[in-house]
Amino acid sequence: MSAALTAAIEGLDVLIIEKTPFVGGSTAVSGGAVWIPNNDQAAGLGHADTPDQAKLYLDQIVGNWSSDTMKRAFLDAGPAMLGYFERHTQVKLVARAYSPDYYPATPGASLGGRSLDPLPFDGRTLGKDFARLRDPLKEFVVLGGMMVTMTDVQHLLKVTSSFASWRHGMAMVLRYAGDRLRYRRGTRLVLGNALAGRLFKSVLDRQIPVLTETPARRLVFDGGQVTGIVVDHEGREIAIRTRRGVVLATGGFPHDPERRKAFLPDGIGLWSMAPEGNSGDGLRLGEAVGAAVRQENSSNIFMTPVSILTRSDGEVVKYPHLVWDRAKPGLMAVNGAGRRFVNEATSYHEFGLAMVEGDKTQPTIPAVLICDAAFLKRWGLGLALPGGRPFRHLVEAGYLFEAPTIPDLARQLSLPADALADSVARFNRYAKQGRDPDFGKGGNAYNRYLGDAEATGGNPCLGPLDQAPFYAVKVYPGDIGTAGGIVTDGHARALDAEGRVIPGLYASGNDMNSVMGGTYPGPGITLGPAMTFGYLAGKDLARQPLGA
């Protein structure tokens, strides 16, 4: 949608084709953060930034996994993209006053300003097309369809103890109750659903046609350039001729088993949070006309630990342990030997990498997240929601493990009881001291940002496991999208194996090989580049000579 909007604003005729019945893709089910260094809002929040500072940070984290050309293209165009969309579309983003980069001690890192969130969006303004906007993940809603942010959850947990929280919560619930009289879910959209909704409303405002349930079959390649695309629409193939070009943005290959097997380490199953329609179509279309698809990245997926519930009817529910529970005081992660292996408060991507690396020497897939009764009530654990919500069904389903003692929990999990008891005792000593010398939980600004904001001790990420019963869930190295993709230049133009531009072909989003090279520098490093290189593709298309 970013590419389509830019091209349309620049005066081109645009068509969006979508394989599934729904618009929004991975964006609609995401947290919605957009990472754009040196944006116009950052300085006003006390985080003055420069392209050189951001480049220094990317050089430290991304290194040679991405070229200077691609890094500079992103850093230079990102702020311009934000201003362009602010002026011409419904997209409204607000920078976070405090949101550390994921490696905050690294030269060039920032403690805030670089990540932006979409303002809440009223889905009712989409009219009948609200039904075509992809639903958010079920884990991002409460009461069956009311979207919530982390701030909303904090208020809802305090509705009986704070008047401000009661007022906030009541306004949300009353709005949602009214929505359910007319809609199948709430219309107050937040997170990635708000961003997708704002983009979609902008597309509708520009009268850009969107053909849903229209999978792409092949590109038309004529005279050494892409001149069209063949799609399957309403049961028949249609060849669509293009005068400027085609932008591939099909969401990467998270649900392509063959490419996952070829691109990912052993031991990683099909544990993706991305929509199932994202099955590698764009990469296959590009390869068929000579586009290079890169496999040599730091990682070919953006990782997150995922817990899995199999319901009695066979439905599989995956929960991504992104930012809510792992950094809080009183949660510990162990491997199959009953030993800690990672800083639990590290980024979701680093946690996933640690599982894969640890599994090379000791069983670490699955790993186990462990907490006590006090933690479960206050913070929840995966699908076991906080605030004393019912969870017995999760125990009976084999998702949540419950035991009166740590040795009993170890036996349920098939872990060495002595080792687990020793790990818990060691963890509890560190919690009392307020320092984790083994893995440094709570040792940097990013950890503490996600810890307990109301903690009175010296470390908001450390707390004991000492109130029986004890609980655990198993987690697997899942993903929120893919990083390996079509190689492009700084204008999002697809390149062949020799580095030559393929005229008429562009790639953006997760179809484009990540400008981060499969690393994860901060919150929003998929959506920020997706919007930026979509914008760059649209701008470049407008500069191309008119085709036949």
GIVENLIN-V293516 format. One line per field, one symbol per residue. phi: phi as a letter, one per 40 degrees, with the letter a starting at -180 (. if undefined). A space follows every 50 residues. Layout:
BEGIN
phi = ???
END
This chain:
BEGIN
phi = .ccccccccchccbbbbbcccbchfcdcbccgcbcbcgcccccccgbdba dccccdccccccfccbcdccccdccccdcccdcccccbbccbbbcccaac dcbcccdgcbcigccbbccdbcccccgccdcccdcccdccbbfgiccbcc cccdcccbccbaccccccccccccccdcdccbbcacbccbfccccccccc ccccccfccbccfbccbaccbbggacbiabbbbfgacbcbcbcbibbcab ggbcbbdccdccbbccgcccbbccdcccbgdcccccdcbhccbcbcbdac bccacbcbbbcccgcbbbbcccbcbcccchbbbbcccgbcbacccccdcc ccccccccccbadbbccbcbabcccdccbgagccccggcdbdcccccgcb cbacbcdccdcccfbccccccccccccccccccgabccbgcgcbccdcdc cccbcbccbcbbacbabccbbabcbbccabibbcaccbccbgccbcccgc ccdgbbaagcccddccggcbcachcccdcdccccccccccdccccccc
END
